[in-house]
Amino acid sequence: MKHKSFFSNCPFLRSLKSKLLCTYFLLVVLPLGFFTLYTYLRVRNVIQEQTFTAMQNAFDNTVNSMQQSLDKLDTTIDILALDSLVYAMASNDPDDFTYIRRLEDSNQLTLTFEHLCSLSDIKRIRLYVNNNYLYATGQNNIIQLREVSDAGWYDALFEQNERMWFAPADFHDQPLQEQPYFSSMQVIYNPRNVNEPLAVLRADADASQMISMVENTSVTKNGILLLLKDKEILYHSAGNTPSDTLCAIVEELPSPDENGWVPIQAAGKHYYAQCSPLSKSGWYMAGILPFNDIFHLSHELRFEMLLAVVLISIIAYLLAIAISRSTLNRITLLTQTMQTVQEGNVDVRPVPSGNDEIAQLMGNFNLMMDRIDRLMDEKVMYGQQIKNLELKALQAQINPHFLYNSLDLINCTAISHSVPQISRMVKALGQFYRLSLSGGNEQIPLAGEMKHARLYVDIQNMRFEDSIQAHWSLDEDAGRCLIIKIILQPLIENAILHGIFEKDSKRGNLWVSARRNADVITITIEDDGVGMNEEELYAAFFSAERKSLSETSGGYGVRNICDRLLIAYGEPYGLSCESTPGRGTTVTISIPAIEPE
């Protein structure tokens, strides 16, 4: 069963154009689409990993920076808590020191505060004292404790009785100039009575500086950083995010002990969140990444890659059409030309263009049609010449009938007048022409053709006093095979007239043999006449093989025999000749062995 491909069976792919488009889709669009999809998935994963990595680094840097800022406050409080001058100024009785001494101590402490601020890069240091020293009045860094006793942070500090940290939100009840600070505070107790508070040490960091540090570390556009104390938001970088959304996010935050980014859902949106504690303060930082921010870049990349694929596909398609148009046009032209030839117009020819296989196909088609034209012309010419030969054959049949009847009358007359030589001659001529007629058959047994040739030689010997010594050899297998008639006689006639009788003695030998070798019969006619040179041999034999049907004097010349053998048997059968001047000529006939039915 003949195998048919998908392209042959599909009803939508019957035209070459549709097949080219399908091939374009399979070989260009599909691989490009799969490659783009694979690239997009890989790039999306890389972008996601890089986004998480960058946000993790930024979050860690922010946490470390915040922790360092708070540690500076703690370190400053630790240093001052061990300073004896602080204790002295907080606990000494005003009556024990002169005003000059108190002023000197105040200036010394102020210098200490300024020095620590410059070293620790903090905004200010304050000491809230619980006495009535004059140096505690109107100072920017040494303040009476009673002036802040109504502040919210005051009550919270003394309730905890330990160091505490405060954010700007804890100073909402203070004047505006007192609010923008992150502060670390510690109560100073009397060393002789640990339950007696003497003063409060306070170290402040500029909130705007710390906030700018936090805001500048966000990786994504809508990323959020939160500073939390328990579930209370001390600071956030959410901008215009509603407070309800922030509260919902805070409720879903993972534990600070968990590592990595954890997916959460709040207010109908998806986020990734991570928390990190700030040591000693009890605060913790939270980083919030909106889901859309993480995949925003990958979505843009997907759109750009899809657009690039579409543009590349369109450009490639247009180029494919432009390149294939010449091919399709030429194939269409060749198809139309073949259709025109099929309809009967064999003179039309396509004009080849280009140097590719299609141009070669068009050129070969033109050569083929030219060859067909020549063959058709030759066929017409062969037909005309065959008609002429058939006419001559009919005429040849009529003439022998007349001659045969006349010779029969002469033979009867010679017998009645007792002239045996005439009777013998007439009888031989009668048999010769009877064999020539052969009942109207074009093919006769080779034995009959040999008998016809022997009668001709006998007649010549009667004319020329037995000057020809003929030697005949015929295989029985070859004798019953068929051959077209009147092939041997013209060749033997040439051998006698142009070979033997050209000798000075006018006498010579003739050898005629026929052998069968499998499916081929070889007939040899050899004489010891004058022979021929190359020019004469070529003119008599070889030039005749290279021409079409030709007429010669008498109708049965050598060229006539070559033409008849070519028409009857075709290649590679036919006639060949070898000749040596002064030694004779050998003619060889090769025909197929055709058994009679």
Helices and strands as residue ranges (DSSP letters): H 6-9, H 16-24, I 25-29, H 30-81, H 84-91, G 94-96, H 99-120, E 124-129, G 134-136, E 142-144, G 145-148, H 152-160, E 164-166, G 168-171, G 176-178, E 181-190, E 193-206, H 207-215, E 224-229, E 232-236, H 243-251, E 262-266, E 269-277, E 283-290, H 291-342, H 357-416, H 420-437, G 438-440, E 443-445, H 446-463, E 468-474, H 476-479, E 482-484, H 488-495, I 496-500, E 508-517, E 520-527, H 534-537, I 538-542, H 543-545, H 558-569, E 574-580, E 584-592
